[in-house]
Amino acid sequence: MVRRNVYIERVQPFINKDLIKIITGIRRCGKSVILELIKEELIKAGVNPGNILSFNFEDMEYAPLCTAEALHEHLKEKIAGIPGKVYLFFDEIREVADWETCVNSLRVHFDTDIYLTGSNAALLPGELATYLAGHYVEIPIYPFSFAEFLELYRAQEPAITEGKAFTKYITLGGMPFLHNLRFNEDASFQYLKDVYNSVVLKDIVRRNSIRETDLLERIILYVISNAGQPFSATSLSKFFKSANRVVAPETILNYLKACENAFLFYQAKRQDLKGKKILTVHDKYYIADHGLGAAVCGRTAIDINLILENLVYLELRRRGYSVTVGKVGEKEIDFVGENQGERIYIQVAYLLAAPETIAREFGSLLAIRDNCPKYVLSMDEVDFSREGIVHRNVREWLLGR
């Protein structure tokens, strides 16, 4: 089991605090494992295992408890027989009808420390706003980083080079279960297709009562194929119209929001760096795991430049940055990352193989007139750093070196 220390470190300051810890992320990205790691931390700190109660609401064993009233009555009896603080772990809490009323009552009336997971962002903030405002903290979880992927891969193949492991990571993505398949490509892509279908059916179609599943599928495939490319709902509506299908921009926006809520996509807003304002058109979208995209669209359907851009975007989010796309005049900055007052700028390219590519990638960053760190990331092994802009090999950057 990979320790996933970055997430445990984010949870630790909130252990034993009067805040409900909500672990969110796409289905099968490792949320349940995080709960197990938190339990290990509690036991190491001296918590009696008997004071830890766990429920996985996707397990039929707990089907009788999938209403707020039934769960509350069950736990009242359980907690009454346990001396001291009780630690409650609820996996996929959204399966419980009106769960927020039960969880809030447990927080208010009993000495508890509560942790829960969810595969849909509709948990936040709407449903929680009424009952739990100011009493929860969200810890988003993502599929494996390259560092985590490398750790597991080397556990199976100790002699593998970083370069070969990175090629495998680019091909398969970072969904945690793949190591159980020994990263076999055919088996991995079959598994990823099943994960994708589960996300679409359970977390998008069913949660949002979507009837036009064919339209949803077309929108998803378009976004996956164009991950990292700016577009608007209006432009996508025109694209469908050219294919003789009339779709209102509002419908497209609703479907995209449903995909975001299921953590299938992440939206990156565009920011005018000179005017210091967020632009309202032509956002970019990135997929939660590029391996899912390859499984759905085909292994060669997604451009390597877009895969690398997707990897960097997710890594910035893992490291705690809020991420936008920058605009300086006519030039575009791939990513503007901000975290606790720190700002960085990043350009991503596959290879800096031609003078015009170097001029484009470095030129965009040179147009920014501040002293914040600026990086160009590529697969090149040669250092192209110049004029205060740092060039890094993207694999090395992903490993935090």
Secondary structure, DSSP 8 states (H G I E B T S, - for coil): ----HHHHHHHGGGTTSSSEEEEE-STTSSHHHHHHHHHHHHHHTT--GGGEEEEETTSGGGGGG-BHHHHHHHHHHHHHTS-S-EEEEEETGGGSBTHHHHHHHHHHHS-EEEEEEES-GGGTTHHHHHHHTTSEEEEE--S--HHHHHHHHHHH-TT--HHHHHHHHHHH---GGGGGGTT-HHHHHHHHHHHHHHIIIIIIIHHHT---HHHHHHHHHHHHHTTT--B-HHHHHHHHHHTT----HHHHHHHHHHHHHTTSEEEEEEEETTTTEEEEEEEEEEES-HHHHHHHH-TTSS-HHHHHHHHHHHHHHHTT-EEEEEEETTEEEEEEEEETTEEEEEEE-S---SHHHHHHHHHHHHT--S-S-EEEEES-SS---BTTBEEEEHHHHHTT-
